[in-house]
Amino acid sequence: MNNSNFEEKIKELEDIIKTSDDIVFFGGAGVSCESGIPDFRSADGIYSMNYLYPPEQILSHSFFMEHTEAFYKFYRGKMLFPNAKPNAAHYALAKLEEKGKLKAVITQNIDGLHQLAGSKRVFELHGSVHHNYCMKCGRHYGLDKILDSSGVPVCECGGVIKPDVVLYEEPLDQYIMEMSAAFVHSADCLIVGGTSLTVYPAAGFVYQYLGDKLVLINKSSTPIDATARLVINENIGEVFESINI
């Protein structure tokens, strides 16, 4: 890391935040990596590991329906991190919201760390591990129900409990999509962090932004780096820990 260049970019980010009153944050798996939750597509990510079935297949609706017990074995072992804590990025975003600067957090993550850090308006594009429901009667359960059970978790009515997360082959929630698009569209500053912007339709939300203060914070490059006001290729937690809010 070039310290002088990093400090210049931190100063520019601080200036952008100070001159913005309608900030929206759009984040991906990289936001939670510094909380000990692995991402999917990096060299050490979940998708690079060897399993009996490809992770993309295991995390599909059809696999859940046909091999529910195998799904839950993978899900409990690789997708649930109940002891994870928010990092500097989560807390900084919550502070910006408290100050009235940040209007919404739009996340591809399912870990609930933004809410744990104090963020109130969070749009979870891919659902949350903290929400689960019975496929038979609709009763809702928290994460503890999944963690405290073995095999396939079952409702009191006898129905199978399903995580309220968006699996492959399942659509995103229409209301959450519309609200996310509306907030991005009206933002005067869009900060995109911890995502390579390769997962659609979620990544498409950045194209709803019409302003001139697009900030990209990601360890690797993204397809829209050239259109951004500011690009910082560093860990997002380190970036937010360095700024004065």
N, C-alpha and C positions, 0 to 999 in steps of 0.2 A: 504494500500500500504506500502510495506517495502521500506523506502526511500533509504537505502544503496544499496539494490538490484536493485532498479529502476535506481539509478545513475550509477551503474556498467553496466547495460544494455544500458543506454544512451551513455556511453563512448564507449562501444563495437560497437554500431550502428554508432557513429561518425567515429570510426576507419575503419569500413567496407566501409562507404561512401568515406572517404579520399583515400582509396586504390582501388577504383573502378572508371572506366572511361566510362562504358557502362551500366548504371543503367536503369532498366525498372520498373515502378510501376504498379501494378495491384490492383484495388480497387473496393469495393462494397459499399453498402448502409451506412455502419458505417462511411465512410469518411464524409458524409453529415449530420450525426446526430447532430454534434455539431454546425451546421448551422441552426438547428431547423427543419430539414426535417426528419420525422419519417421513420424508416426502415420497413421491411415487416414482419420478422419472430420472432422478440423478443416478450417478454410478453406484451409490449405496442405497438407492431407493427400493421400495417394495417390488416394483416391476422388474428389477434386475436380478431378483432372487429366483432360485429354482424350486418349483413346487410341482406336485403331481398334475395339477391343472394350472394354466396361466392365470395370474391374479385377475386379469380383465374378465375371464370366464367365471371365476369364483364369485366376483362381485357383480354378477348379472342377475336380472330378475328370473330368467329361466333356470339358472343354476340354483338359486335360492329355493325355487318351487320344487325342483327335482331332486336336489341333494342338500336338504336343509341342514342336516347335522354336520356335513362337511363344510358348508358355508359358515356355520357358527364356530367351528373349530378354528378356521382361518380368521374369522372376524374377531373373536375373543383374543387370539394370540397376536394379531398384527394390526388391528384397527382401534383397539381400546387402550387408552392411557389415562386411567382414572387419577393417577397421582401427578400428572403434568400440571405445572403452574404457569400462569401468564409470564411473559418476558417484557423487556423494556418497550417493545413496539406496542404490545397490547395496552400497557399502562399509559403510554404517551397518547395513544388514540383516545382512550377514555378521558384523559385530562383535556384534550382538545375539544371533545364533545361537551364536557362540563363547562368549559369556557365559552361555549356557543359558537365555536369556529367550525367544528366538524358536524355535519348534518346527518351522516349515515356511514355505516360500515357495511360493505358488501363482501361476503367471504365465500370462498369455495370450500373452506374447512368445515369439518363436522364435530370439532372437539369442544366447542362452547367456551373457549378461553377468552374471547372478547367480552362476553357477558361476565365471566368470573373476574375480569379486570375492572369491570364497572361500566362498560359500554351499554347503553340502553337501546339505541336504534340499530339493530343488527339484522341484516337480511342474509339468511343462510341458504345459499343457492342449492346446496346439496344435502340439506337437512341437518340433523343433529343426532349424535349417539345418545344424547340425554332424553330423546323422545322415542318411545316405542309403543306399539299398539297391537291389540288382538285382532287378527284378521277375521275372526268370527263375530265378536260382539262389539269391537271398537274400543274397548277399555284401554286407557293409557297407562303406561308404566315408565318409571325412570330407569336410569342406567343400572342401578343396584339389582333390579330384577334380572338383568342379563348376566351380571357379574356373579350373582349368588346362585345361579342355576347351572346345571350341566346339560350337555346335549342340546336338545331343542327346548327353549323355554316355552312353557304352556300357561295359558290364562286359567283362571278359576273355572271358566265355562268349558274348558277343554280345547279352545282354539289355539293355534300357533301364534306366537308373538313375533312380530316383524319390526326391525329397526326402522324408524322413520327417516331413513337416509335414501338418497336417490341412487339407485343401482343402474348399471348399464341396461339399456332397453327401456328405461323408465323416463318419462318427461319431467322437466323441471316444473315446479309449482308456478302456475300462471300468474297468480297475484304477486308473488315475490319477484318474478321476472319483470312485471309491469312497474312495480314500485321501484325496483333497482334502476331500471331504464330511466324513469322519471327523475330520480335524484341525480343520476349522472348527467342527464340532459340539462338540468338547471344549475349544475355546479359551476362555480367560478374557478375552482381548482380541483383537479383529479389527481390523487396520489395512488399509484399502482405499485404494490409491493409483494415480493415473495412469489412471483408467478412468471413463467416464461411465456404466458399468453398463447398456449397451444391447445387448451381444452375448450372445445365449443359445445354448446352455445355460450357458456359462461364468458369466455374471453371476448365475445362480440360486444359486450357492454361498453368497452372502452371506446368503441366507435360512435357511441351516442354522445360523447363529450364534444362540445362545440367551442370550448374556451381555448385560451392560449397559455394556460398554466398546467400542463401535463408533466407530472413528475414520475419517473420510473426508478424504483429501488429494487434491484435484483442482482444476484451474484453473477448471472450470465446475461447475455444480450437478449433482446426480445424483437419481434418483427416490426415494432413501431418505434424503436429507439430514435430514428431519424426525425420523427415528428414531435418529440418531447422537448419541453423547455429545459429540463434537467434530467440527466441520467446518472445514477450512482450505482456502481457495480460492487456493492459491499453487502454484508449481512444486515438485514433490516433492523434487527435489534440493536446492533452497534450504532447504526445511523440515528435511530430515535433516542438512544441513550446519550448521544453527543449534542443533540440540539437543545436549545434553551426555549422552552415553551412558555 
